[in-house]
Amino acid sequence: EIKIGITDYEITAKTLSLVGPGIVRQWTKNDWMATNHAIFFKADFFQQPFYNHFLIDYPFFKASANHCLNLIDSDYLKACEFIQLLQTHSENKKTAQGLFFAYLEFISKIYSVVSKGINNSTRTQNISNQFSQLLHNHYQEEKEVTFYANKLNLSSKNLSEILKKETGHSAKQSIDEFIIFEAKSLLKQTQMSIKEIVYWLGYDDPSYFTKLFKSKEGITPMEYRNK
C-alpha cells in the first residue's frame, strides 16, 4: 500500500505508478518481498529537440492524477520491453532520450483510455481531483477551507461533504493531512532544521506547528525524525 499526495493506493502485480515532481509518496504497508523497476529522472534529462517543460503537459504527472494504473497483460509486457531497452541503451543519452520519450507516449495512450472512465464517472470525483491539484499548488500559503471552496465555486460545507464521501476525510482534515505528510517527508529525506521545515510549509510559529504535528502523529517532529 502506498500513499501518494492524500490518496491511498494498493499496489498489485503489473501496477504502473506515476509520480510527478514535488508530489510526496510514502509506502504505508510493505513486506518488501516484491520486486519492481523504478525510473527516476529530472526534466533536464530531455534536451533538444524536446521543447521546454513538455513533461508537465502529461496529465499523469499532475497532483490530481490517478497515480497507479493496473496494466493488462499485453501492456505490461510492452512496458517491460521499454524498460529493457532503456537499460540496454542507458549509456547513450540521445538514444535513451528517444526511447524514454516513446515510453512516455506509450503510457500517455494507456492513461487516456483509463482517464475516460475516471472523467466520465461522477462530478464528486472530479471535484476531489481538482481539490488535490489546488492543494498541491497552494498548501504553503493557503490553509483555510474557504480558499479551496471558493476556487471550486462551492461552499466550505459542500466541499467537505464531497471530500468526506470520496476520501473519508473532510476538507480541513485533508489539508492538515497533506501538510503533515509533506512535513514527514522533509523530516526523513532532508537535512533541513525543524524551523526551516516549518517556514517552508508556510507557518510562522514553530511551536504551533509542533502542537499540530503531535496532535496528528502522537509525537513531536524531532521525535519523528529520530525514530
Secondary structure, DSSP 4 states (H G I P E B T S, - for coil): -EEETTEEE---TTEEE---TT--EEESS--S----------GGG--TTSPTTGGGGSGGGSTTS--EEE--HHHHHHHHHHHHHHHHTTT-HHHHHHHHHHHHHHHHHHHHHHHHHHHTT-HHHHHHHHHHHHHHHHTTT---HHHHHHHTT--HHHHHHHHHHHHSS-HHHHHHHHHHHHHHHHHHH----HHHHHHHTT-S-HHHHHHHHHHHHSS-HHHHHH-
